[in-house]
C-alpha cells in the first residue's frame, strides 16, 4: 500500500508542475501582447525625449519578462529534478524491498545448489539428523534451504514427535523420505558435505543419504506469519 501512495504523490507533483508552467507562460504572453499592441502612430508623433522615455520603459518591461522567463525555467528544472529524484527513490525502495523479501524468505527463489535426500535405513531419520544437515549447509554458505518444500528459516523448529514416528518442521507434520534442498555454491557445498571424517555424508551412518548437485534448485517462499515479539531497533548514537 505504501508503494501505491508513493506513485500517486509523483503524479500529483507532475500535474502541479504542468499547471504552474501554464500560468507563468500565460502571464508572460500577456505582457508581450501588451507591448506588441502599442500604437505605432503614437511612436511616430512622439518627441525625442518622450521616445527615449518610452524606450526605457519598454526595455524595463522586456527585462522583467526575461527575468520571469529565467525564473520559470529554473522552477521547471527544479520540479523535473524533484520528479526524477522521487522516481529514483521509488525504484531504490522497490529494489530494497525485493532484496529484503528474498533474505527473509518471503519470495520463491531458485539457483544452483544441492539436493540431499534422507531416508530410513537400519535406523529412522530423526530431527537431529535434519538439524545437523541444515547446520552444515548453512556453514557451507547455503543462502536458502527447504525440507520437503517447507522453507527453513532462522526461527524454524525441527522436532521429533510421537516416539520418532514423524517430524514437525514449522509446525507441519512430515514423514520420510526427507528431501532437503539448498541454494548456494554447488561445488563448495557438495565438497563440504563429503569431507572425509567430518562431512555429513561421510559421518552419517544408519540412514540412507543421497546427494545430488544441481544447476538449478527451486525453493518456495515461507508461508507462515513472521511475528517479532522481543526485538527492537537499537537507537543509533
C-alpha positions in Angstrom: 0.0 0.0 0.0 2.9 2.4 0.7 4.2 1.9 -2.8 0.9 2.8 -4.4 0.7 6.0 -2.4 4.2 7.0 -3.4 3.3 6.7 -7.1 0.2 8.9 -6.6 2.4 11.6 -5.0 4.7 11.6 -8.0 1.6 12.0 -10.4 0.3 14.9 -8.2 3.7 16.7 -8.4 3.7 16.3 -12.2 0.2 17.9 -12.5 1.2 20.8 -10.3 4.3 21.5 -12.4 2.1 21.5 -15.5 -0.4 24.0 -14.1 2.4 26.3 -12.8 4.1 26.3 -16.2 0.8 27.2 -17.9 0.1 30.1 -15.5 3.6 31.6 -15.8 3.7 31.3 -19.6 0.3 32.9 -19.8 1.4 35.9 -17.8 4.5 36.4 -20.0 2.4 36.1 -23.2 0.0 38.8 -21.8 3.0 41.1 -21.2 4.4 40.5 -24.7 1.0 41.2 -26.2 0.7 44.5 -24.3 4.0 45.6 -25.7 3.1 44.5 -29.3 -0.3 46.3 -29.2 1.4 49.7 -28.7 0.1 52.2 -31.3 2.8 52.8 -34.0 1.3 56.2 -34.8 1.9 57.4 -31.3 5.5 56.4 -31.6 5.9 58.5 -34.8 4.4 61.6 -33.2 6.5 61.3 -30.0 9.2 63.8 -29.3 12.8 62.5 -28.9 12.7 62.8 -25.1 9.3 61.1 -24.9 10.6 58.4 -27.2 13.6 57.8 -25.1 11.4 57.6 -22.0 9.1 55.1 -23.8 12.0 53.0 -25.0 13.4 52.9 -21.5 10.0 51.7 -20.2 9.8 49.0 -22.9 13.3 47.9 -22.1 12.4 47.6 -18.4 9.3 45.6 -19.3 11.3 43.2 -21.5 14.0 42.8 -18.8 11.3 42.0 -16.3 9.8 39.4 -18.7 13.2 37.9 -19.3 13.8 37.6 -15.6 10.4 36.0 -15.1 11.2 33.6 -18.0 14.6 32.6 -16.4 12.8 32.1 -13.1 10.2 30.0 -14.7 12.8 27.8 -16.4 14.6 27.4 -13.1 11.4 26.3 -11.4 10.6 23.8 -14.1 14.1 22.4 -13.8 13.6 22.1 -10.0 10.2 20.4 -10.4 11.6 18.0 -13.0 14.6 17.2 -10.8 12.1 16.5 -7.9 10.1 14.2 -10.0 13.2 12.3 -11.2 14.5 12.1 -7.6 11.2 10.7 -6.4 11.1 8.1 -9.2 14.7 7.1 -8.4 13.8 6.9 -4.7 10.8 4.7 -5.6 13.0 2.4 -7.7 15.5 2.1 -4.8 12.8 1.3 -2.3 11.4 -1.4 -4.7 14.9 -2.9 -5.0 15.5 -2.9 -1.3 12.0 -4.4 -0.6 12.6 -7.1 -3.1 16.0 -7.9 -1.6 14.7 -7.9 2.0 11.9 -10.3 1.0 14.4 -12.6 -0.6 16.6 -12.5 2.5 13.8 -13.2 5.0 12.4 -16.0 2.8 9.1 -14.3 1.7 9.7 -15.0 -2.0 10.1 -18.1 -4.2 13.8 -18.4 -5.2 16.0 -20.5 -7.4 19.7 -21.0 -8.1 22.4 -23.6 -8.3 22.8 -25.8 -5.3 22.3 -29.4 -4.0 19.5 -31.7 -3.1 20.1 -34.2 -0.2 17.5 -37.0 0.3 17.4 -38.7 3.7 15.5 -42.0 4.1 15.3 -44.7 6.8 17.9 -47.4 6.8 18.9 -49.5 9.7 17.6 -46.7 11.9 15.0 -44.0 11.4 15.8 -40.4 10.3 15.4 -38.1 13.3 15.1 -34.4 13.8 18.7 -34.4 15.0 19.8 -35.7 11.5 17.9 -32.9 9.8 19.3 -30.3 12.2 22.9 -31.5 11.6 22.4 -31.3 7.9 20.8 -27.9 7.9 23.6 -26.5 10.1 26.2 -27.9 7.8 24.5 -26.5 4.8 24.5 -23.1 6.4 28.1 -23.5 7.4 28.8 -24.2 3.7 27.2 -20.9 2.7 23.7 -22.0 1.6 21.5 -19.0 1.0 18.2 -20.8 1.1 17.1 -24.2 2.5 13.9 -26.2 2.4 12.8 -29.6 3.8 10.0 -31.3 1.8 9.1 -27.9 0.2 8.9 -26.2 3.6 11.2 -23.1 3.8 13.7 -23.3 6.6 14.4 -20.0 8.4 16.4 -19.0 11.5 13.4 -19.5 13.8 12.3 -22.8 12.2 11.6 -25.6 14.7 12.6 -29.2 13.7 11.2 -31.6 16.4 10.7 -35.3 16.8 7.1 -36.3 17.5 5.2 -39.4 18.7 8.2 -41.6 19.6 10.0 -40.6 16.4 7.2 -41.7 14.1 7.2 -38.3 12.4 9.0 -34.9 12.4 7.5 -31.4 12.8 9.0 -28.6 10.7 7.5 -25.2 11.1 4.6 -26.8 12.9 3.9 -29.0 9.8 4.0 -32.8 10.1 6.5 -34.5 7.8 7.4 -38.1 7.1 10.3 -39.6 5.1 11.9 -39.6 2.8 13.1 -36.1 3.7 14.2 -34.0 0.7 16.5 -31.2 1.7 17.2 -28.5 -0.9 19.9 -25.8 -0.6 20.8 -22.9 -2.9 24.5 -21.8 -3.0 27.8 -22.6 -4.5 27.0 -26.2 -5.5 30.6 -27.4 -5.8 31.7 -25.9 -2.4 28.6 -27.2 -0.6 29.0 -30.7 -2.1 32.6 -30.7 -1.1 31.9 -29.7 2.5 29.2 -32.4 2.8 31.5 -35.1 1.6 34.7 -34.2 3.6 36.3 -37.4 4.9 35.9 -37.7 8.6 33.8 -34.5 9.1 31.3 -34.1 6.3 27.6 -35.0 6.8 27.6 -37.7 4.1 30.8 -39.4 5.3 29.9 -39.3 9.1 26.2 -40.2 8.9 25.5 -43.9 9.5 22.4 -46.0 9.7 20.3 -43.9 7.3 20.4 -43.6 3.5 21.9 -40.3 2.2 21.7 -39.4 -1.5 23.4 -36.2 -2.6 22.6 -34.5 -6.0 24.5 -31.5 -7.4 22.1 -29.3 -9.5 22.5 -26.3 -11.8 19.0 -25.2 -10.7 17.2 -25.7 -7.4 13.8 -24.2 -6.7 12.8 -23.4 -3.2 9.4 -22.0 -2.2 8.7 -19.0 0.0 7.9 -19.1 3.7 4.1 -19.1 4.0 3.8 -18.6 7.8 3.4 -15.4 9.7 6.6 -13.6 10.9 5.9 -12.0 14.3 8.6 -10.2 16.2 7.8 -10.1 20.0 11.1 -9.1 21.7 13.4 -7.5 19.2 13.5 -3.7 18.9 15.6 -1.4 16.7 18.6 0.0 18.6 18.9 3.8 18.7 21.9 5.0 16.7 24.2 7.4 18.5 
